[in-house]
């Protein structure tokens, strides 16, 4: 089993330009340009490495390889995006890899690209790239090329050596468990060994209501691979454990006007097999809450007024400061109730919420995370 933190370190040791991995400061697949560039790189890496994995490391400075991290990204539907836009799509996996020096909410993103051995191309137009385009790696650059010859396999031995040197061992596993238990000591940390091989650690603030136990500020980590499987600063999570599986259900708070109403968002089941393998299955459970349209019109207009004051730099009243905390989630509720322009307003608010304070911006990012899961599903 590969220790993904070690793998990233070995990949970053290859400072020279190559065609089996790329590094990025960040990616943004929520906008057309960012999505198009991500698809281009996946296409190029898949075509340039037909017989081995390719990787994209996200959260790294390009010039000096400094690890700065990115926000936790838990989009399990990223394969849907790849399938929708690429012909002969590779298998793509996005994983969140924690590093000790990074804050809790920051990780390094690792994209693993497993080719099918067939030529990959764009299925349809996206941004300025045309459907049918084929990309290959030219050093560290993904370039469109005419495919007129067999693809040369030049990286298999290099990638095989990197992955071999990144294999996990008992020492790494024990260190990972001890580090987790120490770091999360205030959040009821626990661990469990599955199938005598996999070690799962999890922690969260525990509360029990109506005979049901929930957790907030939840971390769930697969220690063997140093992969952070789940992280949430705000949402409520229920956890159910059997001898073969670890199941979580994530709930989101979509109440307003000082009310807390939690709705099931997504179920994730991590199942462990006897052959030292595991699978992660997710299922969207979300049913959009419906509210009175007159009430939503009032809230929507109030949000727009607050946004205009932020844009003009005007001082907010105490009541408006309270409403500002609810602005991201109430815009989302409006959107789910067919106020289509509400998402445009939410995107428009991003730079002003980021400038206002960190708490408001965290609420915004959590709202966007929920929206992303709903849209891709």
C-alpha positions in Angstrom: 0.0 0.0 0.0 1.3 3.4 -1.0 1.9 6.1 1.6 0.6 9.1 -0.3 2.5 11.6 1.7 5.8 9.8 0.8 4.6 9.6 -2.8 4.2 13.3 -3.0 7.6 13.9 -1.5 9.2 11.6 -4.1 7.3 13.2 -6.9 8.4 16.7 -5.8 12.0 15.5 -5.8 11.8 15.3 -9.6 12.4 19.0 -10.1 13.2 18.5 -13.8 10.3 18.8 -16.3 8.7 15.5 -17.1 5.6 14.0 -18.6 4.3 11.8 -15.7 3.4 14.4 -13.1 2.4 18.1 -12.9 2.2 20.4 -9.9 -0.2 23.3 -9.4 -0.6 26.0 -6.8 -4.4 25.4 -7.0 -7.1 24.4 -9.4 -10.6 25.7 -9.8 -13.0 23.4 -11.6 -16.0 25.6 -10.6 -15.4 28.0 -13.5 -15.0 27.3 -17.2 -11.4 28.3 -17.6 -10.2 26.3 -14.6 -12.3 23.3 -15.5 -11.0 23.3 -19.1 -7.3 23.6 -18.0 -7.8 20.7 -15.5 -9.3 18.5 -18.3 -6.5 19.4 -20.6 -3.9 18.3 -18.2 -5.7 15.1 -17.4 -6.0 14.3 -21.1 -2.3 15.1 -21.8 -1.0 13.0 -18.8 -3.2 10.1 -19.7 -2.0 10.1 -23.4 1.6 10.6 -22.5 1.7 7.7 -20.0 -0.3 4.8 -21.5 1.1 2.1 -19.2 1.5 3.8 -15.8 -0.1 6.2 -13.4 0.3 9.9 -13.8 -0.1 12.5 -11.0 -1.1 16.1 -10.4 0.1 17.5 -7.0 -2.0 20.5 -5.9 -1.0 23.1 -3.2 2.7 23.5 -4.2 4.6 26.6 -5.3 6.0 26.0 -8.8 9.4 27.7 -8.4 10.7 26.2 -5.1 8.3 23.3 -4.4 7.1 24.9 -1.2 4.1 23.0 0.2 1.4 25.7 0.9 -1.6 23.5 0.8 -5.2 24.0 -0.4 -8.6 23.6 1.1 -10.0 20.1 1.7 -11.8 19.0 -1.4 -14.2 16.1 -1.1 -15.8 15.9 -4.5 -16.4 12.2 -5.0 -18.1 12.9 -8.4 -15.0 14.2 -10.1 -15.0 11.0 -12.3 -18.4 12.2 -13.6 -16.8 15.4 -14.9 -14.0 13.4 -16.6 -16.5 11.0 -18.2 -18.7 13.9 -19.5 -15.9 15.8 -21.2 -13.3 13.1 -22.3 -13.5 10.3 -24.8 -11.8 7.1 -23.5 -11.6 8.8 -20.1 -8.9 7.6 -17.6 -9.8 6.6 -14.1 -9.2 9.7 -12.0 -9.0 9.9 -8.2 -8.7 13.0 -6.1 -7.3 12.5 -2.5 -6.5 14.9 0.3 -3.1 14.4 1.9 -2.4 16.1 5.3 1.1 17.4 6.1 2.2 18.1 9.7 3.1 21.7 9.1 -0.2 22.7 7.5 -3.2 23.9 9.5 -6.1 21.4 10.0 -8.2 22.7 7.0 -5.3 22.7 4.6 -4.0 19.6 2.7 -2.1 18.7 -0.5 -4.4 17.5 -3.3 -3.2 14.4 -5.1 -4.8 13.5 -8.4 -4.0 10.0 -9.7 -4.7 9.3 -13.4 -4.9 5.7 -14.5 -5.0 5.4 -18.3 -7.1 2.9 -20.2 -4.4 2.5 -22.9 -6.6 4.2 -25.5 -6.2 7.7 -26.9 -8.0 10.3 -24.8 -9.5 13.4 -26.4 -12.0 16.1 -25.6 -15.5 15.0 -26.2 -16.9 18.5 -26.6 -16.0 22.1 -26.6 -14.9 23.6 -23.2 -13.7 27.2 -22.9 -11.3 27.8 -25.8 -10.6 24.1 -26.5 -12.5 22.4 -29.2 -14.1 19.0 -29.1 -11.9 16.3 -30.6 -8.7 18.0 -29.5 -5.9 15.6 -28.3 -3.3 16.7 -25.8 0.2 15.4 -24.9 2.9 16.5 -22.5 5.8 18.4 -23.9 8.1 18.6 -20.9 6.0 20.2 -18.2 3.5 21.7 -20.7 0.3 20.1 -22.0 0.1 20.8 -25.7 -2.4 19.9 -28.5 -0.9 17.5 -31.0 -1.8 15.5 -34.0 -1.8 11.8 -33.1 -0.1 10.0 -36.0 2.2 7.4 -34.3 2.3 4.9 -31.4 2.7 6.4 -28.0 6.1 5.8 -26.6 6.3 4.4 -23.1 9.3 6.1 -21.4 8.1 6.5 -17.8 7.0 3.1 -16.5 10.2 2.2 -14.8 10.6 5.7 -13.2 7.0 5.7 -11.9 7.3 2.1 -10.7 10.5 3.1 -8.7 8.8 6.1 -7.2 5.7 4.1 -6.1 7.9 1.3 -4.7 9.9 3.8 -2.6 6.6 5.2 -1.2 5.3 1.9 0.2 4.0 2.1 3.7 5.5 0.2 6.7 4.6 -0.4 10.3 6.7 2.5 11.5 4.8 5.0 9.3 1.5 3.5 10.4 2.3 3.7 14.1 3.7 7.2 13.8 0.5 8.2 12.0 -1.8 6.8 14.7 0.2 8.5 17.5 0.3 11.8 15.7 -3.5 11.8 15.1 -4.3 10.8 18.6 -2.1 13.6 20.0 -3.2 16.3 17.6 -6.9 15.6 18.0 -6.9 14.9 21.8 -9.6 17.5 22.5 -12.0 15.9 20.0 -12.5 12.3 21.3 -10.0 10.6 19.0 -10.5 6.9 18.2 -9.0 4.2 16.0 -9.9 0.8 14.6 -8.1 -1.8 12.7 -10.0 -3.4 9.8 -9.1 -6.8 8.3 -5.9 -6.9 10.4 -4.4 -4.4 7.9 -6.2 -1.0 7.6 -6.1 1.5 10.4 -8.8 4.2 10.5 -8.6 7.1 12.9 -11.4 9.6 13.5 -12.3 12.4 15.9 -15.0 14.9 16.5 -17.1 16.8 19.0 -19.7 14.3 20.2 -23.3 15.1 21.1 -26.3 12.8 21.6 -29.9 13.8 20.8 -32.9 11.5 20.9 -30.7 8.4 21.2 -28.7 9.4 18.1 -25.0 10.3 18.3 -23.6 13.0 16.1 -20.2 14.5 15.6 -19.0 17.9 14.4 -15.5 19.2 13.6 -14.9 15.7 12.2 -11.6 14.3 10.8 -11.5 10.8 9.4 -8.1 9.5 8.2 -6.9 6.3 6.6 -3.5 6.0 8.3 -2.0 3.4 6.0 -2.1 5.8 3.0 -2.0 9.1 4.9 -5.3 10.1 3.2 -7.7 12.4 4.9 -11.1 10.9 3.9 -13.4 13.5 5.5 -13.0 16.9 7.1 -15.8 19.3 8.2 -15.6 22.3 10.5 -19.4 22.8 10.6 -21.6 19.9 9.5 -23.1 17.3 11.7 -22.0 13.7 11.0 -23.3 10.3 12.1 -20.9 7.4 12.2 -21.7 3.7 12.1 -18.9 1.0 12.3 -19.0 -2.7 11.6 -16.3 -5.3 11.2 -16.1 -4.7 7.5 -17.1 -1.1 6.9 -17.0 2.5 8.2 -20.2 4.5 7.3 -20.8 8.2 7.7 -23.9 10.3 6.9 -23.3 14.0 6.5 -26.0 16.5 7.5 -26.1 20.1 6.5 -27.8 23.0 8.4 -30.2 24.7 6.0 -32.2 26.6 8.6 -32.6 30.4 8.8 -34.1 33.0 11.0 -32.3 31.6 14.0 -33.6 28.0 13.4 -31.4 24.9 13.0 -32.8 22.4 10.5 -30.5 19.6 9.5 -30.9 17.6 6.2 -29.0 14.5 5.2 -26.6 15.4 2.4 -24.5 12.4 1.5 -23.8 8.8 2.7 -20.2 7.5 2.4 -19.4 3.8 3.0 -15.7 2.7 3.2 -15.7 -1.1 2.8 -12.6 -3.2 3.5 -11.9 -6.4 1.7 -9.9 -9.5 2.7 -7.5 -9.0 -0.2 -6.0 -5.9 1.3 -8.1 -3.5 -0.8 -10.9 -1.2 0.0 -13.6 0.8 -1.8 -15.4 4.0 -1.2 -19.0 4.4 -2.3 -21.0 7.6 -2.0 -24.7 8.2 -2.4 -26.4 11.6 -2.4 -29.3 11.7 0.0 -30.2 15.3 -0.3 -33.8 16.5 -0.8 -34.0 20.3 -1.2 -36.0 22.0 1.6 -39.0 24.1 0.3 -39.9 27.4 1.9 -42.6 30.0 1.5 -41.8 32.1 -1.6 -42.8 35.4 0.0 -40.4 34.8 2.9 -37.6 33.9 0.5 -38.2 37.0 -1.6 -37.8 39.1 1.5 -34.6 37.3 2.5 -33.2 37.4 -1.0 -33.8 41.1 -1.3 -32.2 41.7 2.2 -29.2 39.7 1.1 -28.8 41.8 -2.0 -29.0 45.0 0.0 -26.3 43.7 2.4 -24.1 42.7 -0.6 -24.5 46.2 -2.1 -23.3 47.8 1.2 -20.3 45.5 1.3 -19.4 46.4 -2.3 -19.6 50.1 -1.5 -17.7 49.7 1.8 -20.6 51.0 4.0 -20.8 50.1 7.7 -23.3 47.3 8.5 -25.8 47.5 11.4 -25.7 44.8 14.1 -28.8 43.2 12.6 -27.1 43.1 9.2 -24.0 41.6 10.7 -26.1 38.8 12.0 -27.8 38.4 8.7 -24.4 38.4 6.9 -23.5 35.1 8.7 -26.6 33.5 7.2 -26.1 35.1 3.7 -24.2 32.1 2.1 -26.7 29.5 3.2 -29.8 31.6 2.6 -28.6 32.3 -1.0 -28.2 28.5 -1.4 -31.7 28.0 0.0 -33.1 30.5 -2.5 -31.3 28.8 -5.3 -32.7 25.4 -4.3 -36.2 27.1 -4.4 -35.7 28.2 -8.0 -34.2 31.6 -7.4 -31.7 30.9 -10.2 -29.8 34.2 -9.9 -29.0 33.5 -6.2 -25.9 31.5 -7.1 -24.6 34.4 -9.3 -25.1 36.7 -6.3 -23.3 34.2 -4.1 -20.3 34.0 -6.4 -20.4 37.8 -6.7 -20.1 38.0 -2.9 -17.0 35.8 -2.6 -14.3 38.5 -2.5 -16.2 40.7 -0.1 -16.9 37.9 2.3 -13.3 36.9 2.2 -12.2 40.4 3.0 -14.8 40.8 5.8 -13.5 38.1 8.1 -12.4 34.5 8.2 -15.5 33.1 9.9 -17.9 34.4 7.2 -15.6 33.2 4.4 -15.5 29.7 6.0 -19.3 29.7 5.9 -19.1 30.6 2.3 -16.7 27.8 1.4 -18.8 25.2 3.2 -21.9 26.4 1.3 -20.0 26.1 -2.0 -18.9 22.6 -1.0 -22.6 21.6 -0.6 -23.6 23.2 -3.9 -20.8 21.4 -5.7 -21.9 18.0 -4.5 -25.5 18.7 -5.5 -24.6 20.0 -8.9 -22.2 17.1 -9.9 -24.7 14.5 -8.7 
